Amino acid sequence: MKSCLLSIAFVFGLALSGFAAEKVQPVRMGCGIMTFDTVPGWGLGEDGKSVLGSTHGGVVIDKAGSIYTSSSLGVFVFSPEGKVIRRFLGDKYNNIHDLEIRAEGNDEFIYGARNAAGEGIKFHAETGDIVLKLGIPEESGLKLAKWSPTAITVAPNGDIILADGYASNHIFKFDKAGKYIKHFGTKGNGLKEFNTAHGMTLDTRYAPPRLLICDRNHTPKGRLLHYDLDGNYIDEVVTGLGMPTSVAVQGDYVSVPDLHGRVVILDKSNTIMAVLGHNADPATRVNHNVPQDKWIEGVFNGTHGSYWDKDGNLYVQDWNVSGRIMKLVRVK
């Protein structure tokens, strides 16, 4: 089991401060077919500093392999080598808590849940043109004093599912044009209730696909749930995951960032295959305020978003005051 956690003893005291990125050695983590090497300095500017601003968001990858991540400044798009190739900055794009990407015809679109702005958005991945905004659906009949969307995903027919995870914990369903269809779920610790519906994606490991939802603060803490696309409860997938923040599916596998400073990899039976980047220090895990000069290569502080590329590499975003995104290269 020890080999399936993190081989970091030789770098545990090695922070990025005072070291050029090329002097920081890659760290190997995971086990078996889920073994990865870090890429030191990936995504940093030429001066070795983060370009992102505070990170509390997600990660997605387009068909060309470009990596999108959201921050307090907006959305940054990186090449696989870690260079910024475009940005969407400012009040229209900042503080997107969760991202999804979908190909529609010849185009690709980013869907975002903006908790602070109280809206869902859809914009063109190449141009940044915003084509849809989702506000509080008055047609629901709910009298919501606050609306704070945390997660978003898209059904195969284009229906949009948006979780109000920082407020009511209702999950709303809209058609592809943004027309309200229904809502389900409510706040609580019951079997079919959500105590912070924080992350969500379409679970394509099953036919038909279903919703995979992170119930971050549920007791016992940290569980994943399955619902069908009409909002009907299916089952409790796994519990005891700490504070699962989001989920990303590739093939039979799911990556689950945990705010406690680790990424958990599940297989199709929802058994834990590997734990990546585990932070054993209670002072720096679940901690947004770890500055860049205190980062440790191969150790996460508060993982918040992740996404797989076509080669099975993982891109992981930390919840971090300086803005942190990491590339983990799959060891073949």
C-alpha angles and dihedrals in degrees: 000000000000090000090053094061122057133314099211107123093110093054103031092113095040111107123177093246113106094009128097109235091247091060093058109091123225115257122221118220140170126032144253114358089349097065118132140181121215121234106224114223095009111160096010123129124255089268091057093251129121115262096195109080117218113346123218100140150077146278133230135168128216129219092268091056097253114148121226122196131173129223144159088284099047138267121331123197118207134190116235086260091060101255121135109245099174142351138208105203138174140045095323094058109024127109097020103170098194135017137200128178129208135180112229114181108311093339138074125219133198118220116201138189110212109194098180093045092045097230148097118231140190122201139170110266094218103038103024091230108158110226102171140025126190119204132171105316104234089189089070090073090226118136099218115182089187134025118190114166116204106171139029137184139165129232121224090258092053098259111148121225117198126183121213090206100156094051130017096001089223114140114220129208122205131175119246091271092055098257113149114248107169146312135227141182130044140212119283146082097267123119093262096034130091127228096192110344089210108163137019142172142166108272102218093176087090135055116258094027118242140194118275108200130190110221093193105184100030117132119269077045122253124016141164122222136195121220127170119243091263091060099259118145114246107172150309105269104193137339136200096053095136106233107342109199105180144348133224124188129208118170108310095342136089128196114209118190111209119204088224088078108270143088117230119206118208129191126218091279087054091244117147109255100174144352117219131202096355112191112215094183113094090198094064105031121089082018122132093183102070104124122217093257088062097049115120119210110248095013120102125209104196115346112209111163138020141173138183125231123213092270094054095256116143130225113200130191122204124211092244142156093222096043117255133195123164136195118219114194116212113238109227 
